[in-house]
């Protein structure tokens, strides 16, 4: 067994976490929006506060981020394990934990913790990881309400130059599921959930005609999926609409639409699994995308808290699909797809991940 990666400021990190988690040890019904928003901000500040960007170019910072996520998940009451693998002569790791309910059926929840370029990566994707940590805490506290068991994964290496290659952390994880023939209901990937704007025309779209259907202001969260994942999209969308005051939009489209597969869910789609992306739409709204200006001060933590609350509700036993969304839903039925799992990675270029 390899010794754990050590963060020199690990003791202070754990003390900070202990105070934050103890203050937030409550049921979802008692959850104070301001407490949840504050906790999300704490996670973002820690993840963006590494000395250098948390990327493959700065392994000390990447490992420090992984250490923080692992410690935060443990403080949330779940047992973690590392999924290590070698790529480009370096050792990378996904952080994994499970919330067992006794159900043989499993839902996956994931977010990547690495960054692209020299920026701090607050929205991309410290926001998603912060949401992941808080969802782990809330779901663990309310596990008697869960429909399925939940596997939670903090992915490494989502960003270039690893995007669309077999060195992505999500590729490694998806293949491990395939190899052990594990049945998955669906996958939820958090990809940038922190940037919102009420300004007119602050939202853009891959196709101009979408402006006639969707809001012109970037003040909503989006649930995105392919045809096979339409029932999961509808269920999650309704849970957010029903349990929060944040606007939620949905989109079901093929991967050929620019941005549809720009995150870790693509590796589960490649194996025929249902998977959705929860997103603030990234570069279609946030001009700080992959820039040094992607800072913690640009995020809306209150809206992030609403998104987390809505997502938590989507995991509960109460049915969330109604007749309003019937036209979007497909018959349920997860399982191991009868397809060739070979993954042919497209050529790496900036057009496939700007």
C-alpha positions as CSV (number, residue, x, y, z in Angstrom):
1,X,0.0,0.0,0.0
2,X,1.3,3.4,-0.9
3,X,1.6,6.0,1.8
4,X,-1.0,8.8,1.6
5,X,-0.3,12.0,0.0
6,X,0.5,14.6,2.7
7,X,-0.7,18.2,2.6
8,X,1.6,20.3,4.7
9,X,-1.4,22.3,5.9
10,X,-3.4,19.1,6.5
11,X,-4.0,19.8,10.2
12,X,-5.4,23.2,9.6
13,X,-7.6,21.8,6.8
14,X,-9.0,19.1,9.1
15,X,-9.7,21.6,11.9
16,X,-11.5,23.9,9.5
17,X,-13.5,21.0,8.1
18,X,-14.4,19.8,11.6
19,X,-15.9,23.2,12.5
20,X,-17.7,23.5,9.2
21,X,-19.2,20.0,9.1
22,X,-20.2,20.0,12.8
23,X,-22.1,23.3,12.2
24,X,-23.8,21.7,9.3
25,X,-24.7,18.3,10.7
26,X,-28.4,18.5,10.2
27,X,-31.1,17.0,8.1
28,X,-32.1,18.5,4.8
29,X,-35.4,19.7,6.2
30,X,-33.5,21.8,8.8
31,X,-30.8,23.0,6.4
32,X,-30.2,26.7,6.7
33,X,-29.6,28.1,3.1
34,X,-27.0,30.5,4.5
35,X,-25.1,27.7,6.2
36,X,-25.1,25.6,3.1
37,X,-23.9,28.5,1.0
38,X,-21.2,29.3,3.5
39,X,-20.0,25.7,3.4
40,X,-19.9,25.7,-0.3
41,X,-17.8,28.8,-0.3
42,X,-15.4,27.3,2.2
43,X,-14.8,24.3,-0.1
44,X,-14.3,26.6,-3.2
45,X,-11.8,28.8,-1.3
46,X,-9.8,25.7,-0.1
47,X,-9.7,24.2,-3.6
48,X,-8.8,27.4,-5.3
49,X,-6.2,28.3,-2.6
50,X,-3.5,25.9,-3.7
51,X,-0.1,27.6,-4.3
52,X,-0.2,26.6,-7.9
53,X,-3.1,25.5,-10.2
54,X,-4.3,22.0,-9.4
55,X,-3.3,20.3,-12.6
56,X,-1.0,17.6,-14.0
57,X,1.6,20.2,-14.4
58,X,1.7,20.9,-10.6
59,X,1.2,17.5,-8.9
60,X,1.7,18.8,-5.4
61,X,-1.3,21.1,-5.9
62,X,-3.4,18.4,-7.6
63,X,-2.7,16.0,-4.7
64,X,-3.4,18.7,-2.2
65,X,-6.8,19.2,-3.8
66,X,-7.4,15.4,-3.7
67,X,-6.3,15.4,0.0
68,X,-8.8,18.1,0.8
69,X,-11.7,16.3,-1.0
70,X,-10.9,13.1,0.7
71,X,-10.8,14.7,4.2
72,X,-14.0,16.6,3.5
73,X,-15.8,13.4,2.5
74,X,-14.6,11.6,5.6
75,X,-15.8,14.5,7.7
76,X,-19.2,14.1,6.0
77,X,-19.3,10.6,7.4
78,X,-18.5,8.4,4.5
79,X,-15.6,6.0,3.9
80,X,-13.3,6.8,1.0
81,X,-10.9,5.0,-1.2
82,X,-8.5,6.0,-3.9
83,X,-8.6,4.6,-7.4
84,X,-5.0,5.1,-8.6
85,X,-3.6,4.8,-12.1
86,X,-0.6,5.7,-14.1
87,X,-0.6,8.2,-17.0
88,X,2.2,10.2,-18.6
89,X,4.6,8.8,-16.1
90,X,2.7,10.1,-13.1
91,X,0.3,8.6,-10.6
92,X,-3.3,10.1,-10.6
93,X,-6.2,9.2,-8.4
94,X,-10.0,9.4,-8.3
95,X,-11.5,9.7,-4.8
96,X,-14.5,7.3,-4.3
97,X,-17.0,6.7,-1.6
98,X,-20.4,4.9,-1.3
99,X,-23.6,5.5,0.6
100,X,-25.1,2.1,1.0
101,X,-28.9,1.8,1.4
102,X,-29.4,-1.9,1.0
103,X,-30.6,-1.4,-2.5
104,X,-28.8,-3.4,-5.2
105,X,-29.3,-0.5,-7.6
106,X,-26.7,2.3,-7.7
107,X,-26.6,5.9,-8.9
108,X,-23.3,7.6,-9.6
109,X,-22.5,11.2,-8.7
110,X,-19.3,12.8,-9.8
111,X,-17.3,16.0,-10.4
112,X,-13.7,16.6,-11.6
113,X,-11.3,18.5,-9.3
114,X,-8.5,19.4,-11.8
115,X,-8.2,22.6,-13.7
116,X,-7.1,23.8,-17.1
117,X,-4.3,26.3,-17.5
118,X,-3.0,28.8,-15.0
119,X,-6.4,29.9,-13.5
120,X,-7.8,29.0,-10.0
121,X,-10.8,27.2,-11.5
122,X,-13.5,28.4,-9.1
123,X,-16.4,27.7,-11.4
124,X,-14.5,25.1,-13.4
125,X,-14.8,23.0,-11.3
126,X,-14.3,23.8,-7.7
127,X,-18.0,24.7,-7.7
128,X,-18.9,21.2,-8.8
129,X,-16.6,19.6,-6.3
130,X,-18.0,21.7,-3.5
131,X,-21.5,20.6,-4.5
132,X,-20.3,17.0,-4.6
133,X,-19.0,17.2,-1.0
134,X,-22.1,18.8,0.4
135,X,-24.3,16.3,-1.4
136,X,-22.3,13.5,0.1
137,X,-22.9,15.0,3.6
138,X,-26.7,15.6,3.0
139,X,-27.3,12.2,1.4
140,X,-25.4,10.4,4.1
141,X,-27.5,12.2,6.8
142,X,-30.7,11.3,4.9
143,X,-29.8,7.9,3.5
144,X,-33.0,6.3,4.8
145,X,-34.8,8.5,2.2
146,X,-32.6,7.4,-0.7
147,X,-34.1,5.4,-3.6
148,X,-30.8,3.7,-4.4
149,X,-27.3,3.3,-3.1
150,X,-25.0,6.2,-4.3
151,X,-21.4,6.0,-5.4
152,X,-19.6,9.4,-5.3
153,X,-16.5,10.1,-7.3
154,X,-14.2,13.1,-7.5
155,X,-12.5,12.6,-10.8
156,X,-9.0,13.6,-11.8
157,X,-7.8,14.6,-15.4
158,X,-11.0,15.8,-17.0
159,X,-9.2,18.8,-18.5
160,X,-6.9,18.9,-21.6
161,X,-4.5,17.3,-22.5
162,X,-6.4,14.3,-21.1
163,X,-9.9,15.1,-22.3
164,X,-11.3,12.5,-24.6
165,X,-8.4,10.1,-23.8
166,X,-8.1,6.9,-21.8
167,X,-6.2,8.9,-19.1
168,X,-9.3,10.7,-17.9
169,X,-10.3,9.7,-14.4
170,X,-13.8,9.1,-15.5
171,X,-12.7,6.8,-18.3
172,X,-10.8,4.7,-15.7
173,X,-13.8,4.6,-13.4
174,X,-16.3,3.8,-16.2
175,X,-14.2,0.9,-17.4
176,X,-13.9,-0.5,-13.9
177,X,-17.7,-0.6,-13.7
178,X,-17.9,-2.4,-17.0
179,X,-15.2,-4.9,-16.0
180,X,-17.0,-5.9,-12.8
181,X,-20.4,-5.9,-14.6
182,X,-21.9,-3.5,-12.1
183,X,-25.5,-2.3,-12.9
184,X,-25.9,1.5,-12.8
185,X,-29.2,3.3,-12.8
186,X,-27.8,6.6,-14.1
187,X,-24.9,9.0,-13.7
188,X,-25.0,12.6,-12.5
189,X,-22.0,14.8,-13.3
190,X,-21.6,18.3,-11.8
191,X,-19.8,20.5,-14.3
192,X,-19.6,24.2,-13.3
193,X,-22.6,25.1,-11.1
194,X,-21.6,28.5,-9.6
195,X,-21.9,31.3,-12.2
196,X,-25.2,33.2,-12.7
197,X,-26.1,36.5,-14.2
198,X,-29.4,38.5,-14.4
199,X,-28.1,40.8,-17.1
200,X,-30.0,40.7,-20.4
201,X,-28.3,38.8,-23.2
202,X,-25.8,37.3,-20.8
203,X,-26.6,33.8,-22.0
204,X,-25.5,32.4,-25.4
205,X,-26.3,29.1,-27.1
206,X,-24.7,26.7,-29.6
207,X,-27.6,27.3,-32.1
208,X,-29.1,30.8,-32.5
209,X,-32.7,29.4,-32.7
210,X,-32.3,28.2,-29.1
211,X,-32.7,31.8,-28.0
212,X,-36.4,31.5,-28.9
213,X,-36.9,28.7,-26.4
214,X,-34.4,29.4,-23.6
215,X,-33.8,32.5,-21.4
216,X,-31.6,35.3,-22.6
217,X,-30.2,35.9,-19.1
218,X,-27.8,33.4,-17.5
219,X,-29.7,32.9,-14.3
220,X,-30.6,29.3,-14.5
221,X,-29.0,25.9,-14.0
222,X,-29.3,23.3,-16.8
223,X,-29.8,19.6,-16.8
224,X,-28.3,18.1,-20.0
225,X,-28.6,14.6,-21.4
226,X,-28.9,12.4,-24.5
227,X,-32.0,10.6,-25.6
228,X,-31.2,7.5,-23.6
229,X,-31.0,9.6,-20.4
230,X,-34.2,11.6,-20.9
231,X,-36.0,10.1,-18.0
232,X,-33.2,11.0,-15.6
233,X,-33.1,14.6,-17.1
234,X,-36.9,15.0,-16.5
235,X,-36.7,13.6,-12.9
236,X,-33.8,15.8,-11.8
237,X,-35.3,18.9,-13.5
238,X,-38.6,18.5,-11.7
239,X,-36.9,17.9,-8.3
240,X,-35.0,21.2,-8.7
241,X,-38.1,23.0,-9.8
242,X,-40.2,21.6,-7.0
243,X,-37.7,22.1,-4.1
244,X,-35.8,25.3,-4.9
245,X,-36.2,28.8,-6.1
246,X,-33.6,28.6,-8.8
247,X,-34.8,28.3,-12.5
248,X,-33.9,25.0,-14.1
249,X,-33.8,24.4,-17.8
250,X,-33.2,21.1,-19.6
251,X,-31.9,19.9,-22.9
252,X,-31.9,16.5,-24.6
253,X,-29.7,16.5,-27.6
254,X,-27.0,14.4,-29.4
255,X,-23.3,14.7,-28.5
256,X,-22.8,16.4,-31.9
257,X,-24.2,19.6,-30.4
258,X,-21.2,21.6,-29.2
259,X,-20.9,21.3,-25.4
260,X,-23.2,18.4,-24.9
261,X,-20.4,16.0,-24.0
262,X,-17.9,18.4,-22.7
263,X,-17.4,16.6,-19.3
264,X,-17.0,13.3,-17.6
265,X,-20.4,11.9,-18.5
266,X,-19.1,11.2,-22.1
267,X,-17.2,8.2,-20.8
268,X,-20.5,6.7,-19.4
269,X,-22.4,7.5,-22.6
270,X,-19.7,5.6,-24.5
271,X,-20.7,2.4,-22.6
272,X,-24.4,2.9,-23.1
273,X,-25.1,4.2,-19.6
274,X,-27.6,6.9,-18.8
275,X,-25.8,10.0,-17.7
276,X,-26.6,13.7,-17.2
277,X,-24.6,16.9,-16.7
278,X,-25.7,19.6,-14.3
279,X,-24.2,22.9,-15.4
280,X,-24.4,26.6,-15.5
281,X,-23.5,26.2,-19.3
282,X,-19.8,27.0,-18.9
283,X,-18.4,29.2,-21.7
284,X,-21.9,29.9,-23.1
285,X,-22.3,32.2,-20.1
286,X,-19.1,32.4,-18.0
287,X,-16.5,34.5,-19.8
288,X,-14.0,33.5,-17.1
289,X,-13.9,29.9,-18.4
290,X,-10.3,28.6,-18.4
291,X,-9.1,32.1,-17.5
292,X,-7.2,33.4,-14.5
293,X,-10.3,35.4,-13.8
294,X,-12.3,32.3,-12.8
295,X,-12.1,33.3,-9.1
296,X,-14.2,32.4,-6.1
297,X,-15.5,36.0,-5.9
298,X,-17.4,35.6,-9.1
299,X,-19.7,32.8,-7.9
300,X,-23.2,32.9,-6.5
301,X,-23.1,30.6,-3.5
302,X,-26.8,31.1,-2.6
303,X,-27.8,29.8,-6.0
304,X,-25.3,27.0,-5.7
305,X,-27.0,26.0,-2.4
306,X,-30.3,25.9,-4.1
307,X,-29.0,23.6,-6.8
308,X,-27.5,21.3,-4.2
309,X,-30.8,21.2,-2.3
310,X,-32.7,20.3,-5.5
311,X,-30.2,17.6,-6.5
312,X,-30.4,16.1,-3.1
313,X,-34.2,15.9,-3.4
314,X,-33.8,14.1,-6.8
315,X,-32.2,11.1,-5.0
316,X,-35.1,10.6,-2.6
317,X,-37.8,8.0,-2.8
318,X,-40.6,10.4,-3.6
319,X,-41.4,10.1,-7.3
320,X,-40.5,13.2,-9.3
321,X,-41.7,12.5,-12.8
322,X,-45.3,13.7,-13.6
323,X,-47.4,14.1,-16.6
324,X,-45.9,17.5,-17.4
325,X,-42.7,15.8,-18.3
326,X,-44.1,12.6,-19.7
327,X,-43.2,13.5,-23.3
328,X,-39.5,13.9,-22.2
329,X,-39.3,10.6,-20.3
330,X,-38.2,7.2,-21.6
331,X,-39.1,3.8,-20.1
332,X,-36.8,3.1,-17.1
333,X,-34.4,0.2,-17.2
334,X,-30.8,0.5,-16.4
335,X,-28.3,-2.3,-16.8
336,X,-25.2,-3.4,-18.5
337,X,-25.5,-2.5,-22.2
338,X,-25.0,-5.1,-24.8
339,X,-22.5,-3.1,-26.8
340,X,-18.9,-3.1,-27.5
341,X,-17.2,-1.2,-24.7
342,X,-14.1,-0.3,-26.8
343,X,-13.6,3.5,-26.5
344,X,-12.2,5.2,-29.6
345,X,-10.9,8.5,-28.4
346,X,-11.2,11.4,-30.9
347,X,-8.2,13.4,-31.7
348,X,-7.4,16.0,-29.0
349,X,-8.1,19.5,-30.2
350,X,-9.5,22.7,-28.7
351,X,-12.7,22.4,-30.8
352,X,-13.7,19.4,-28.6
353,X,-13.0,21.2,-25.3
354,X,-12.4,24.9,-25.7
